[in-house]
Amino acid sequence: MSNYSNALLRHRTIDACLRDTKRKYTLIDLINACTAAINGRNGTKGKAKVSVRSLQLDLQIMRDKHKGYGAPIIVYEQKYYKYKDPDYSLDKARLGKESIKAMAELVETLRHYTSFQELSGLRNVTDILEEEVNAMLEKRESVVSKEQRNNHLGLEYFDTLHDAIINRKALCIGYYSSRSNNIMSIIFYPFYLKEYKGRWYALGYKDGLNGVYKLPLDRIRDFSYSILPFPDEYSFNPEDYFNDIIGVTRLSGEPKEIRFLVRNRIAPYIKTNPLHHSQKQVHLHENGDIEFTINIIPNREFYDLIFHWQPDIRIITPREVGIQANERVMELAAQLPDYSVSRQKEVPDTGNGWDNDINLFSNL
């Protein structure tokens, strides 16, 4: 199983290299990249070495439509490798039957491990994976439905960022800036990958900017590896960063205790699905409304969450947090059409032939 895992890592590494349009890759370059990826993951510190034969077999399998992915890998200038289609990536490929069988073996192995309490949280994931794989093997529709992302833009850079994090590589990233409506280029030192509400973010340091920088993957348009060294002093502690925020945006300032009231119709849901791990129940009203507290640094994701649950959540304290939470509601209310135009009330025709002014049972 480890051999298959190494092969998959090599395929992913080759894919990342061939999608790097700003650099030319020879066979030796691909060997070195795959060797670095395997040593970086296994912590072997240069002991493992990918052979020329293994790399050539990888390229052959990746090109194969049945055993691999049907990747359009070509050789140009008699020594460099690239994709004939510059938009191609393994993420867009259809898996061959052999790959699906190998994945079924991996899922079966994972299922055995989920019996341990430490990995019990992966059981639902394993069930979904098993059903998806069986559906592909049996050529039928899956009977399990899960939330789908309609926009997969940027996910093809996930492996590249993951490799850069593990092996501390600096990246030159071209990303779309919504403010300038243009493609911007930055030097980025990635440290962490985080998903929030179906959107993936890379967190790290941007050259020339202090503090942690968050980069949505769907904004990335291209990349290349930078020649700049990864600074030794750069570090990132995810527990400290995410502990007292909701989402991925950490603003300056200290956490605040926020007290909020939840109406009875959604209170049971908020009680069992807290807004934040610090949430505590502090008062239960007779009508079923519940007051909670959380200790966080308020950010955009927090206010988005409060707006989502309007009008069933009300901020009690601090006052400035309540004012900020109300701003979007007030802005929305100001933009709504005026529905207050009075109309003459019409009595609906019941169509049953009964005279509504006559009491048929008055003499009984």
C-alpha positions, 0 to 999 in steps of 0.5 A: 500500500505504501508503494501505491501511496508513493506512486500517487505522490509522484504523480501529483508532484509530476502534475504540479511540475507540468502545470508550472508554465514558467519553468522547463522540466527535464527528466532529471528535474522531475526526478529531483522534485519527486525525490524531494516530495517523498523525502519531505513526506516521509522525513527521510531527509534525502535517503530516498531516491526516485530512479529514472526507471520509476519516473519513466514508468510514472509518465507511461502510466499517467499517459495510459487511459486505462491504467492511469489518467490519459494525461496529454504529456509531451516532450518538446525541444527533445528534453523538456516535458509539459502538458499539450493542453496547458489547462489540463490537470489530474484533478480533471482526469477520469480515473482508470479501473486499476486506480479505482481498484487501488482506491477501494483497497485504500478505503478498506484499509481506512475503514479498519483504522476508524474502529480506533477511537482517535479516528472515529470521526472519519467513519462518515467520510469512509462510508461516503468514500466507500459508496462512491468507489463502489458506484464507480466500480459497478458503473451505477449512480451513487445512492449517497448525496453530499453537498457539492461545490459548483466552483472548483476553481483553484483546487488544482493548486492544492497539492502544489501549496501542500508540497510547498508547506511541507518542504518550505518552498516560496511561491510566486503566485498570480492571483485575481484581485477583486479590488483592482479587477486585475491579476496581481503577482506576489511572493508567498510563503505558505504555512497552512491550508484551511477550508471554511464553508466550502472554500479553501484558503492558504495561510502564510506570509506575503513578501513585504507585508506583516502578519498572516496573509490569507489567500483564497485558492479560487483567486489563484490563476498561476504559480511558479517556484520562487528562488527566494529562500524560505525565512527560518524565522517564519512560523505559524501556530494554527491553534493560536491563530484559530482558537478565538475566531470564527472562520479564517480572518484574524483581526488585531485586538483581544477576544471579547465576551459576546452575549447573545439571545437566541429565539426558541425556534432555533435555540435547540439547534444553536445549543447542539451546534455552537457558533464557537467552541467557547459557547456557553449557555448562561440563561434559559427563558420561560418561553424557551429563548436561550442566552449564550456567551462566546469569547472571540475576536469579532470578524467578518465571518462572525457578522456573516453568521449572525446575519444568516440567523436574523431575526432569531439572534440578537446581540445583547453585549457589547453594544458596539458589536450589536451595532456592527451586527445591525448595520447589514440588516439596516442596509438591507432594509433600506434597499427593500421595495415599499410593500406598505401600499394599502390595498382594498381588502377583498372577501375571497369567494369560497365557491360553495354557494353558502350565504355567509350572512345567514346563521343556519343553526340559529334556531337549533 
